[in-house]
Amino acid sequence: MKDRSTNGTRSVSGGVEVRTPRADAARNRDQLLAVATRVFMSADAEPSMRAIAREAGVGVATLYRHFPTRESLVDAVYQDQVVRLTTGARELLGRLSPAAAMRRWMDLFGDWVATKNGMLDTLPAMIESGEIAHAQTRTELLTAITTILDAGRTAGDLRSDVTAEDIAASLIGIFTVAPPSAREARAGRLLNLLMDGLRPARPSQLEPPDACAE
């Protein structure tokens, strides 16, 4: 005897679960989204839909079935990266110290910036038209940074005089001067230097220079 479908699966006699087309479609969409994100991150220019489909190992018609327009694909990738950043703040704090969580979150921010390499034609137009709410995204990202900063202040891991806006501006500057080809080396070094500046000074560092000479 078969039971009703629940969340894209249905149970049959014997307790065996069988995936429905709806669940398969959702899984396929997620896989295409992951491939598109990877292609956008590594692209020097905006890739064609056909190139993304080829990388995913599917026909372009399959890609269009899930994402009817280039804009719908760009929006999906963009929003997925924003969600990773906003939910990632609390997830990272759940398993890392605030300072370590902040450093790892910076890498996630870099991934988000990198995806824009493959959206340089479409994304600005979507922001200008209001299809993507850039101001809302900025607010969500600043909130994520603040979440980690607040935890760091409580733990004594991060300075209390730094704002989310300070960090966001610093990250944008770092990833602007560090091109994708140099990201791992140059951006990584600059991010580590930024983290050094975010940590509270040790008591010995607060003493005036001439105090040690007396």
C-alpha positions in Angstrom: 0.0 0.0 0.0 1.3 3.4 -1.0 1.3 6.5 1.3 0.9 10.1 0.2 3.8 11.9 -1.1 5.7 14.1 1.4 8.5 16.6 0.6 9.1 15.1 -2.8 9.2 11.4 -1.7 6.6 8.7 -1.3 6.8 5.7 1.0 5.7 2.2 -0.3 5.0 -1.0 1.6 8.1 -2.1 3.4 9.2 1.4 4.3 11.1 2.0 1.1 11.2 5.6 -0.1 11.1 6.4 -3.8 12.1 9.8 -5.1 9.4 11.6 -7.1 10.1 13.7 -10.2 9.7 16.8 -8.1 12.6 15.8 -5.8 14.7 14.8 -8.7 14.1 18.2 -10.4 15.1 20.1 -7.2 18.3 18.0 -7.0 19.1 18.6 -10.6 18.5 22.4 -10.2 20.8 22.5 -7.2 23.5 20.7 -9.3 23.1 23.1 -12.1 23.3 26.0 -9.7 26.6 24.7 -8.2 28.1 24.3 -11.7 27.0 27.8 -12.8 28.5 29.2 -9.6 31.8 27.5 -10.3 31.8 28.7 -13.9 31.0 32.3 -12.9 33.8 32.3 -10.4 36.5 31.2 -12.8 35.3 33.2 -15.8 37.2 36.2 -17.2 34.0 37.3 -19.1 30.3 36.4 -18.8 30.0 32.8 -20.1 27.2 31.7 -22.4 24.3 29.6 -21.2 25.6 26.9 -23.6 29.0 26.9 -22.0 27.5 26.5 -18.6 25.3 23.6 -19.8 28.3 22.0 -21.4 30.3 22.2 -18.1 27.3 20.6 -16.3 27.2 17.8 -18.9 23.6 18.6 -20.0 21.9 20.0 -23.0 21.2 23.8 -23.0 17.5 23.0 -23.1 17.8 21.3 -19.7 19.5 24.4 -18.3 16.7 26.6 -19.7 14.1 24.3 -18.3 15.4 25.2 -14.8 16.5 28.7 -15.5 14.4 30.2 -18.4 16.5 33.3 -18.8 20.1 34.3 -18.1 18.7 36.8 -15.6 17.0 34.0 -13.7 20.2 32.1 -13.5 22.2 35.1 -12.4 19.6 35.9 -9.7 19.7 32.4 -8.4 23.5 32.3 -8.2 23.6 35.7 -6.6 20.9 35.0 -4.0 22.4 31.6 -3.2 25.8 33.2 -2.4 24.1 35.9 -0.2 22.3 33.1 1.7 25.6 31.3 2.2 27.1 34.5 3.7 24.1 35.4 5.9 23.5 32.0 7.3 27.2 31.2 7.3 28.0 33.7 10.0 26.0 31.8 12.7 27.1 28.4 11.3 30.7 29.4 11.6 30.3 30.7 15.1 28.8 27.4 16.0 32.0 25.5 15.4 34.8 28.2 15.4 36.1 30.9 17.7 34.8 34.4 16.6 38.2 35.4 15.2 38.5 32.2 13.2 34.8 32.5 12.1 35.5 36.0 10.9 38.5 34.9 8.8 36.6 32.0 7.3 33.7 34.3 6.5 36.1 36.6 4.6 36.8 33.7 2.3 33.1 33.2 1.7 32.9 36.9 0.9 35.7 36.4 -1.6 33.8 33.6 -3.2 30.7 35.9 -3.5 32.8 38.6 -5.1 34.4 36.1 -7.5 31.1 35.0 -8.8 30.5 38.5 -10.1 33.3 38.0 -12.6 30.9 36.0 -14.7 28.0 38.4 -14.3 29.6 41.7 -15.3 27.1 42.3 -18.1 23.9 41.1 -16.5 24.2 41.9 -12.8 24.6 45.7 -13.0 21.6 45.9 -15.3 19.5 43.8 -12.9 20.6 46.0 -9.9 19.8 49.2 -11.9 16.3 47.9 -12.9 15.5 46.9 -9.3 15.4 43.1 -10.1 18.0 42.6 -7.5 17.7 44.7 -4.3 21.3 45.8 -3.8 20.5 47.9 -0.7 18.8 45.0 1.0 21.8 42.7 0.2 24.2 45.2 1.8 22.1 45.4 4.9 22.0 41.6 5.2 25.8 41.3 4.8 26.5 44.0 7.3 24.2 42.2 9.8 26.2 39.0 9.2 29.4 40.8 9.9 27.9 42.4 13.0 26.9 39.0 14.3 30.5 37.8 14.3 31.8 41.1 15.6 29.4 41.0 18.6 30.5 37.5 19.4 34.1 38.5 19.1 33.7 41.4 21.5 32.1 39.3 24.1 34.8 36.7 23.8 37.6 39.2 23.7 38.7 37.9 20.3 37.9 41.1 18.3 38.3 44.8 18.8 35.3 46.7 20.1 35.9 49.9 18.1 35.5 48.2 14.6 32.3 48.5 12.7 30.7 46.2 10.1 31.1 49.0 7.6 34.8 49.2 8.3 35.2 45.5 7.5 33.0 45.5 4.4 35.0 48.5 3.0 38.3 46.7 3.7 37.1 43.5 2.1 36.0 45.3 -1.0 39.3 47.1 -1.3 41.3 43.8 -0.8 39.4 41.9 -3.5 39.5 44.9 -5.8 43.3 45.0 -5.8 43.8 41.2 -5.7 42.6 39.8 -9.1 41.3 36.2 -9.3 44.6 34.9 -10.5 46.3 36.2 -7.4 43.5 35.7 -4.9 44.9 32.8 -3.0 48.3 34.4 -2.4 47.8 38.1 -2.4 44.3 38.3 -1.1 45.0 35.7 1.5 48.0 37.7 2.8 46.0 40.9 2.9 43.1 39.2 4.7 45.5 37.9 7.3 46.9 41.4 7.8 43.4 42.7 8.2 42.7 40.0 10.8 45.8 41.1 12.7 44.4 44.6 12.9 41.0 43.3 14.1 42.4 41.5 17.2 42.6 43.5 20.5 46.1 44.8 21.4 47.9 43.0 24.1 48.7 45.0 27.3 52.4 45.3 26.3 51.4 46.9 23.0 49.5 49.6 24.8 52.5 50.9 26.7 54.1 54.1 25.3 57.5 53.6 23.7 59.5 55.5 26.4 57.8 53.6 29.2 60.0 50.5 28.4 63.2 52.6 28.6 62.6 53.9 32.1 
